[in-house]
C-alpha cells in the first residue's frame, strides 16, 4: 500500500496497531486519497476488535467509527472477511517492525537471561496491546485458510528472529539449529496458551487475571531460559521472581 509519506517505524513504547494506523491516515494530506480511506477503515476495525469479536463486528460499525459512508467500504472490500484478512496481513508486517533489535554478545549468564526477558517482555506487551486482532486471527483461522497461513507466517518469522538473536550471542553449530528452533517454538507455544487464556481467546482453566503482568513475564522468561539453555538463570538475575525460582530451581 502506497501513501504520501513513508510508514514510520513503531517504537517499543508505541505498540498499539490501531494508533499506528491512525497516525498513518492523519499524515496523508489528500482529503480524497484512497490510501487514506483504507487506513481509516483499518484503524477503526483494529480499534473495534479490542472490545468486539470478529463475529459481532459489522461493516456498519466499522464505517461509523471511521466516519465514512458504507459504500466506501465496498469500493475496497467485497466482504468483512476480506477486510479482516487484509487487516491481519498489515498487522503481521507492523508487529515485526517492533521486534527488539538483536544485539551480539551477551553470552554470559546474566546477559542471557536479560536477553530472554527482553524478548518475552516485548511479546507479551505487544500481544496485550493488540489482543483484539490476534484473537481475530486465531479464531478465524479455523475457517479461513488465509488467516491460518498468516498466523503461521507470523509465528515462523518470530521464531526465526529469535534464533538469529541466539546465533548472534552464541556459537551454535548448524547441525543444532533445528533443535534450537524446536525449543523456541515449543516455549512460544507455552506463552501463547497463557496469553490465549488471559485474553479469552481460547478457554483455559487456571489462569488468574489478577496476576502482575511483569511477574508473569519474569516467570515465562525463566521457563523460556530453561527450555533454551537446559538450566535455570541465576537467582540474582530474575528480579521479583526470586522466591518462585528458588522453589522450582533445576540447578
C-alpha positions in Angstrom: 0.0 0.0 0.0 1.5 3.3 -1.0 0.9 6.6 0.8 2.1 10.3 0.6 4.9 9.6 3.1 7.0 6.6 4.3 5.5 4.5 7.0 7.1 5.3 10.3 8.8 2.5 12.3 6.9 2.0 15.5 8.9 2.3 18.7 8.8 -0.2 21.6 6.7 2.3 23.6 4.1 2.6 20.8 2.9 -0.9 20.2 -0.8 -0.4 19.5 -1.7 -1.2 15.9 -4.8 1.0 15.8 -2.9 4.1 17.0 -0.2 3.4 14.4 -2.9 3.3 11.6 -4.5 6.5 13.0 -1.1 8.2 12.7 -0.7 7.0 9.1 -4.0 8.2 7.7 -3.7 11.5 9.5 -0.4 12.1 7.8 -1.9 11.8 4.3 -2.7 15.3 3.1 -5.0 14.5 0.2 -8.6 14.5 1.5 -9.8 12.0 -1.1 -6.9 9.7 -1.1 -7.8 6.0 -1.5 -5.0 5.1 0.9 -6.4 7.5 3.5 -9.8 5.9 3.4 -8.4 2.4 3.6 -6.3 3.3 6.6 -9.2 5.0 8.3 -11.2 1.8 7.9 -8.3 -0.3 9.1 -7.8 1.9 12.2 -11.4 1.7 13.0 -11.6 -2.1 12.6 -8.4 -2.7 14.7 -9.8 -0.5 17.5 -13.2 -2.1 17.5 -11.7 -5.6 17.7 -10.3 -4.9 21.1 -13.9 -5.0 22.5 -15.8 -6.9 19.8 -15.4 -10.4 18.5 -14.9 -10.8 14.7 -18.3 -12.5 14.6 -20.1 -9.5 16.1 -18.1 -6.8 14.2 -20.2 -5.5 11.3 -19.5 -3.2 8.4 -21.8 -0.5 9.6 -19.9 -0.2 12.9 -16.5 0.0 11.1 -17.7 2.7 8.8 -19.3 4.7 11.6 -16.1 4.5 13.6 -14.1 5.6 10.5 -16.7 8.3 9.7 -17.0 7.1 6.2 -20.0 6.1 4.2 -20.8 2.3 4.0 -20.4 2.5 0.2 -16.8 3.5 0.7 -16.1 0.2 2.4 -17.3 -1.8 -0.6 -15.1 0.2 -3.0 -12.1 -1.6 -1.5 -13.6 -4.9 0.0 -16.1 -7.4 -1.1 -16.8 -8.7 2.4 -16.0 -8.3 6.1 -13.8 -11.4 5.9 -11.7 -9.9 3.1 -11.3 -6.7 5.1 -10.2 -8.7 8.2 -7.7 -10.8 6.3 -6.1 -7.6 4.8 -6.1 -6.1 8.3 -4.3 -9.1 9.7 -1.8 -9.0 6.8 -1.0 -5.4 7.7 -0.7 -6.3 11.4 1.8 -9.1 10.8 4.0 -6.6 8.9 3.6 -4.0 11.7 4.4 -6.4 14.5 7.7 -7.5 13.0 8.9 -3.9 12.7 8.6 -3.6 16.5 10.7 -6.7 17.2 13.6 -5.7 19.6 16.9 -5.2 17.9 19.2 -8.2 18.0 22.4 -7.5 19.9 25.6 -9.5 19.5 27.5 -10.8 22.6 25.6 -11.3 25.8 26.6 -14.9 26.2 27.3 -14.6 29.9 24.8 -16.0 32.4 23.2 -12.7 33.5 23.1 -11.3 30.0 21.5 -14.4 28.7 18.5 -14.1 31.0 18.3 -10.3 30.3 18.0 -11.1 26.5 15.4 -13.8 27.1 13.3 -11.5 29.3 13.5 -8.6 26.8 12.1 -10.9 24.1 9.3 -12.3 26.4 8.5 -8.8 27.6 8.2 -7.5 24.0 6.0 -10.4 23.0 3.6 -10.2 26.0 3.3 -6.4 25.8 2.6 -6.3 22.0 0.1 -9.2 22.5 -1.7 -7.2 25.2 -1.7 -4.1 23.1 -3.3 -5.9 20.1 -5.1 -8.8 21.6 -8.3 -8.0 19.5 -6.7 -8.5 16.1 -4.7 -11.5 17.4 -7.9 -13.1 18.8 -9.5 -12.5 15.4 -6.6 -14.2 13.6 -6.7 -17.3 15.9 -10.5 -17.7 15.9 -10.9 -17.1 12.1 -8.0 -19.4 11.4 -10.4 -22.4 11.8 -12.4 -21.3 8.8 -10.1 -19.1 6.8 -7.0 -20.6 5.1 -5.7 -17.1 4.5 -5.9 -16.2 8.2 -4.4 -19.6 9.2 -1.5 -19.0 6.9 -0.9 -15.5 8.2 -0.8 -16.8 11.8 1.8 -19.4 10.8 3.8 -16.9 8.9 3.8 -14.6 11.9 5.0 -17.3 14.3 7.6 -18.6 11.8 9.1 -15.1 11.4 9.2 -14.5 15.2 10.9 -17.9 15.7 13.5 -17.1 13.0 14.2 -13.7 14.5 14.7 -15.3 17.9 17.0 -18.0 16.5 19.0 -15.3 14.8 19.4 -13.5 18.1 20.6 -16.6 19.8 23.2 -17.2 17.0 24.4 -13.6 17.4 25.1 -14.3 21.1 26.3 -17.9 20.8 28.4 -20.2 18.6 25.6 -22.6 17.5 26.6 -25.3 15.1 24.4 -25.6 12.0 23.5 -29.1 13.0 21.9 -27.9 16.2 19.7 -25.2 14.7 16.7 -27.5 14.3 16.8 -28.3 18.0 17.1 -24.6 18.9 14.1 -23.8 16.6 12.1 -26.5 18.3 13.0 -25.2 21.8 12.0 -21.6 20.8 8.8 -22.8 19.0 7.8 -25.0 22.0 8.4 -22.3 24.5 6.5 -19.8 22.3 3.5 -22.2 22.2 3.6 -22.1 26.0 3.5 -18.3 26.0 0.6 -18.3 23.5 -1.5 -20.7 25.6 -1.1 -18.4 28.7 -2.0 -15.3 26.7 -4.9 -17.1 25.0 -6.4 -17.7 28.5 -5.6 -14.2 29.7 -7.4 -12.5 26.9 -10.2 -15.1 26.5 -9.0 -16.2 23.0 -9.4 -19.8 24.0 -10.9 -21.3 27.2 -8.2 -22.5 29.5 -8.8 -23.1 33.3 -6.5 -22.0 36.0 -5.3 -18.6 34.8 -5.7 -15.7 37.3 -6.3 -12.3 35.6 -5.2 -10.6 38.8 -1.5 -11.6 38.4 1.0 -8.8 38.0 1.9 -8.7 34.2 5.6 -8.1 34.9 5.8 -11.0 37.3 4.2 -13.2 34.6 6.9 -12.0 32.2 9.5 -12.9 34.8 8.1 -16.4 35.2 7.7 -17.0 31.4 11.3 -15.8 30.8 12.5 -18.3 33.4 10.7 -21.1 31.6 12.0 -19.9 28.2 15.5 -19.7 29.5 15.1 -23.2 30.9 13.8 -24.5 27.5 16.7 -23.0 25.5 19.7 -23.5 27.9 18.6 -26.5 29.9 19.3 -24.7 33.2 17.7 -22.0 35.3 19.1 -18.5 35.3 20.9 -17.3 38.4 18.5 -16.3 41.2 20.3 -12.9 41.4 19.2 -12.1 37.8 15.4 -12.8 37.9 14.0 -9.8 39.7 10.9 -10.3 41.7 10.6 -14.0 40.8 13.4 -14.9 43.1 11.3 -16.9 45.6 9.5 -18.7 42.7 12.8 -19.7 41.1 14.2 -20.8 44.5 11.3 -23.3 44.8 11.4 -24.5 41.2 15.2 -24.5 40.6 16.8 -27.2 38.4 20.3 -26.2 39.5 
